[in-house]
Amino acid sequence: MVKKMSFEEATGRLEEIVRGLEEGDVPLEESIKLYEEGMKIGTMCRKMLDEAELKIKQLSADAEDADDESA
């Protein structure tokens, strides 16, 4: 399982994984493990981005409602 990390840590780790896989110096079994870890981290990043987008939409809607009420 992938440990909980910040978005920035996760994208940094993804970059490391991609670099390692692109270099081709990693044995096949290790490559598979890295690929699996990368997929899990990618899913985690997508979830974080989706949550951030939802929060921004909610904040924007709240701000619009506040503007409408004050008008």
N, C-alpha and C positions, 0 to 999 in steps of 0.2 A: 504494500500500500504506500502511496505517496504521502509524505508528511505535509502538514498544513504549512503553507508558506505564502508570503506576500506575492502579489502579481509580479512585482519587479524581480523577486527571487525566482519565481517560476519561469518567467521569460528568459532570465539569465541561464537557468538550468537547461531550458530547451535549446538555447544557443549552443551550450556545451555539448549536448547530445547530438545535435545536427552536425557540429564540427567533427565530433568523433566518428560519426557514421560516414560522413563525406570523405574523411581521410582514408578510410578503408583499412586501417591498421588493427581493427578490433576483430577478434575471432567471431565466427558465426553465432555461437551461443550468446556471447556478450552483446553482439549486435541486436539480437532478438530481444534480450532483456532491456537494452537501451531504447529500442523502438517501443516496447510495451510501456516503459516509464514515460517516454515522450508522449504517447497517446493519452495516458492518464493525466499528465500535466496539462496537455492541450485541452482536455475536457474540463479540467478544473479552471483553467484560464477563461474558457468560453463561459462557464457558469458565473465567474466573477464579473466578466464584462456584461453579461445579461443582467445581473443584479444591479450593476452600476447604471446601466441604461435605464432600467426600471425606476431606480431612485431619482435619476435626473428628470425623467418624465413626470414623476410625482411632484418633485420640487417645482418644476415649471408650471404644472397645473395648479398647485397651491398658490404660486406667485400670481398667476393670472386671476384666480378666484379672489385673491386679496385686492388686486387692482380693480376688478369689477365691483367689489363691495365698496371701495373707497370713492368710486366715480359717481 
